[in-house]
Amino acid sequence: MIIFVTGATGVLGRPTVQRLVQNGHQVRALSRSEANRHIIMEDGAIPMAADLFDPLSVTSALHDCEAVLHLATRIPPVSSMKNPGAWDENDRIRREGTHCLIRAAERTSSVRTFVYPSVSIFYGDAGPQWVSAEDAAIEPLEIHRSTIDAENAVLGFSKTGPHNKGVVLRFGNFYGPTSPDSAQTIAMARKGFAISVAPSPAYKSMIWIDDAASAIVEAAESAPTGLYDVVEDDPATQFEAIAAIATAVRRRRLLKLPRVLLRIAIPKNLRDLLTRSQRISNTRFRDVTGWRPQVPSQRIGWQMMAQKDKSTDETPSLHGTSKHPA
């Protein structure tokens, strides 16, 4: 297939593009700078200069493409989340960008598949019960309204033609070697501390970044229209996750950071969201595509993360000092 990708240089975009190229697809990626061009070409894709919010520009970029993967986001750092307007650009990418891409796809005679990565964090608190997109109640914050709008637009794409399909993947929280948050988690654990807002019995469903990328590729290649959950096979409680992180860094236990520090750093609505227990099932996506995560649980994932972090930390640089993850 000829596949157009936005967000190709992001944490999710790069491994997705690399897998698509490995699978023999021709990948065209939205490029907004010279630095992006070099990364896109390095990953084996073709950079396409276009404006995500200009219908004519996007329509031209989609010429002859058969699928669109809209992976672009602009999530603000935690330090900025309390600021008014911090989410404005991300909301625009989700709403206006998604609608612009869909309108452009509808104008072509070639695009038949549209894939959008969403989130599962806006599910309500379900305690120890398994939940999925088919039965989970959603309790979104205002910052999630734009991604729900994007979900509806993508699912609506399937109704615009007999062969069109819109696929929405609700991901668990990303983690892995390319995640700054994961690197920070391991760094804090090496000092004896755990960062956690949720109570110990609360389940949190995660997804290894490379597994998320493989799910995007699987969705483009084989998933029928629908809304799917993409998470690890065996979600952990916060107690289990912290124990797994402690084991990974060879500590008997970790101390949770004082809640007063988290209250200062994280807005109240997000703190309330992060306390929810969300034990999410990936069964439906596995059944319809055959996809399987290579990292099925955090017990394995955090061990891999710690090993990767340690090997990176111990690699000598050209100046004879250690390389530290960003």
Secondary structure, 3 states (H helix, E strand, C coil): CEEEEECCCCCCHHHHHHHHHHCCCEEEEEECCHHHHHHHHHCCCEEEECCCCCHHHHHHHCCCCCEEEECCCCCCCHHHCCCCCCCHHHHHHHHHHHHHHHHHHHHCCCCCEEEEEEECCCECCCCCCEECCCCCCECCCHHHHHHHHHHHHHHHHCCCCCCCEEEEEEECEEECCCCHHHHHHHHHHHCCEECCCCCCCCEECEEEHHHHHHHHHHHHHHCCCEEEEECCCECEEHHHHHHHHHHHCCCCCCEECCHHHHHHHCCHHHHHHHCCCCEECCHHHHHHHCCCCCCCEHHHHHHHHHHHHHHHHCCECCCCCECCCC
